[in-house]
């Protein structure tokens, strides 16, 4: 009973650690010919990771760049559908990352990004400083924690894919609807033209009367 209780406690800690991992996730609307920037103050020697993906709009592409506090560009990509960037900070200060849609003149974009700062803390106390091997119970909890992280990443990936596929399906449905309306109007105009043309073939022309 005591062993099972301890196991449940450690596994619950692993679950809470996986669900409570630090970071910022946002979904933003990027109008045409616009740019959105975000700022984060970071200490030196810290790792951060930026993941982003275009969910809807145009060709599902966006410009992205990251600058350090000195204004140096440490990452820059143009017309990317998705990407991931990791970096260890060298100086302390405000880091800036921006998403640009200046190349598009009429397409609004929906962009998702995940900004993670620092490494994930260990789920067990003094796990990084231990000289002895983990017990079977501790190893099981670590495995569960890693699997939960993998599940969260998979859910995020499939959620973004579902949103992207739904956007494409709605766009395709709109095009089909407009095409159907256009075909109906064309058929209506052609039918009226054929009726009027056939009617002109069977219309009797009266001879014009002349004066003596």
C-alpha positions in Angstrom: 0.0 0.0 0.0 2.7 2.5 0.9 4.7 1.6 -2.3 1.6 2.1 -4.4 0.8 5.4 -2.7 4.4 6.6 -3.4 4.2 5.5 -7.0 0.9 7.3 -7.5 2.4 10.5 -5.9 5.5 10.4 -8.2 3.4 9.7 -11.3 1.0 12.5 -10.4 4.1 14.8 -10.1 5.2 13.6 -13.6 1.8 14.4 -15.0 1.6 17.9 -13.4 5.2 18.5 -14.7 4.3 17.6 -18.2 1.1 19.7 -18.2 2.6 22.6 -16.5 5.8 23.0 -18.6 6.7 26.7 -19.1 6.1 28.6 -22.3 3.8 30.8 -24.3 1.4 29.7 -27.0 -0.5 32.2 -29.1 -2.6 32.2 -32.2 -2.5 35.6 -34.0 -4.2 37.2 -37.0 -1.7 38.8 -39.4 -3.4 41.2 -41.8 -2.1 41.8 -45.3 0.9 44.0 -45.7 1.4 43.9 -41.9 3.9 42.9 -39.3 3.5 41.8 -35.7 6.4 41.8 -33.2 6.8 40.3 -29.7 9.4 41.1 -27.1 10.9 39.0 -24.3 13.5 39.9 -21.7 16.0 37.1 -21.2 19.0 36.4 -19.1 22.3 35.4 -20.8 23.1 31.7 -21.1 19.4 30.6 -21.4 18.0 28.5 -24.2 14.8 29.5 -25.9 12.9 27.8 -28.7 10.4 29.3 -31.2 8.1 27.0 -33.1 5.5 28.5 -35.6 3.1 27.4 -38.2 0.7 29.2 -40.6 -2.8 27.8 -40.1 -4.7 29.6 -42.8 -4.4 32.3 -45.4 -2.9 32.7 -48.9 -0.2 30.1 -49.6 0.2 29.4 -45.8 3.5 31.2 -45.7 5.0 34.0 -43.5 8.2 35.9 -42.9 9.9 35.5 -39.5 13.0 36.9 -37.9 14.6 37.1 -34.4 16.9 39.9 -33.1 19.0 40.0 -30.0 19.2 43.0 -27.7 22.0 44.5 -29.9 19.8 44.5 -33.0 21.7 41.5 -34.5 19.5 39.2 -36.6 20.1 35.6 -35.3 17.3 34.0 -37.4 15.5 35.0 -40.6 13.3 33.1 -43.0 11.0 34.3 -45.7 7.7 32.7 -46.9 7.9 29.7 -44.5 4.9 27.6 -43.8 6.4 26.3 -40.5 9.7 26.1 -38.8 11.5 25.7 -35.4 14.4 27.7 -34.1 16.5 27.2 -30.9 19.2 29.5 -29.5 21.3 30.0 -26.4 21.4 33.6 -25.4 24.8 35.3 -25.3 23.8 38.7 -23.9 21.1 39.8 -21.4 18.3 42.0 -22.7 15.1 42.2 -24.7 14.9 39.7 -27.6 12.5 40.5 -30.4 10.8 38.1 -32.8 8.5 39.3 -35.6 6.1 37.8 -38.2 5.7 39.6 -41.4 3.1 39.5 -44.2 4.2 42.5 -46.2 4.6 40.5 -49.4 0.8 39.7 -49.4 -1.6 42.5 -50.6 -4.9 40.8 -49.9 -4.4 37.6 -47.9 -4.9 37.5 -44.1 -2.9 34.9 -42.2 -3.6 33.0 -39.0 -0.2 32.1 -37.3 0.4 29.9 -34.3 3.6 30.1 -32.4 5.0 28.5 -29.3 7.8 30.3 -27.4 9.6 28.2 -24.8 12.2 29.6 -22.4 14.7 27.5 -20.5 15.1 23.8 -20.0 12.4 21.8 -18.3 13.1 21.3 -14.6 13.7 17.7 -13.4 10.6 15.8 -12.2 12.5 14.2 -9.3 14.5 16.1 -6.7 18.3 16.2 -7.2 17.8 14.1 -10.3 20.7 15.8 -12.2 23.1 15.4 -9.3 22.5 11.8 -8.4 25.3 9.3 -8.6 23.1 6.2 -8.1 20.9 4.6 -10.6 17.2 5.4 -10.6 14.9 2.8 -8.9 12.3 0.9 -11.0 9.6 3.2 -9.7 11.5 6.4 -10.5 12.4 5.1 -14.0 8.7 4.3 -14.6 7.7 7.9 -13.6 10.4 9.4 -15.9 9.1 7.2 -18.7 5.5 8.3 -18.1 6.6 11.9 -18.0 8.4 11.6 -21.4 5.4 9.9 -22.9 3.1 12.6 -21.6 5.3 15.2 -23.2 5.2 13.3 -26.5 1.4 13.1 -26.2 1.1 16.8 -25.7 3.3 17.6 -28.7 1.3 15.2 -30.8 -2.0 16.7 -29.8 -0.7 20.2 -30.6 0.5 19.0 -34.0 -2.7 17.3 -34.9 -4.8 20.2 -33.6 -2.9 22.6 -35.9 -3.2 20.1 -38.8 -6.9 19.9 -38.2 -7.3 23.7 -38.1 -5.3 24.0 -41.4 -7.3 21.3 -43.1 -10.5 22.8 -42.0 -9.5 26.2 -43.4 -8.6 24.6 -46.7 -11.9 22.7 -46.8 -13.8 25.9 -46.1 -11.9 27.7 -48.8 -12.5 24.9 -51.3 -16.2 24.8 -50.4 -16.5 28.6 -51.0 -14.8 28.2 -54.4 -17.1 25.3 -55.4 -20.2 27.4 -54.3 -19.1 30.4 -56.3 -18.4 28.2 -59.3 -21.8 26.5 -59.0 -23.5 29.9 -58.9 -21.6 31.0 -61.9 -22.5 27.9 -63.9 -26.1 28.3 -63.0 -26.1 31.9 -64.3 -24.3 30.9 -67.5 -26.8 28.1 -68.1 -29.7 30.4 -67.5 -28.4 33.0 -69.9 -27.6 30.3 -72.6 -31.1 28.8 -72.2 -32.8 32.2 -72.7 -30.6 32.9 -75.7 -31.5 29.5 -77.3 -35.2 30.1 -76.8 -35.1 33.6 -78.3 -33.0 32.2 -81.2 -35.4 29.4 -82.0 -38.3 31.7 -81.6 -36.8 34.0 -84.3 -36.7 31.1 -86.7 -40.4 30.5 -86.6 -41.5 34.1 -86.5 -43.5 35.0 -89.7 -42.3 38.1 -91.4 -45.1 40.2 -92.8 -44.5 41.7 -96.3 -44.2 45.4 -96.4 -47.0 47.2 -98.3 -46.1 49.6 -101.1 -48.0 52.6 -102.5 -49.3 52.6 -106.1 
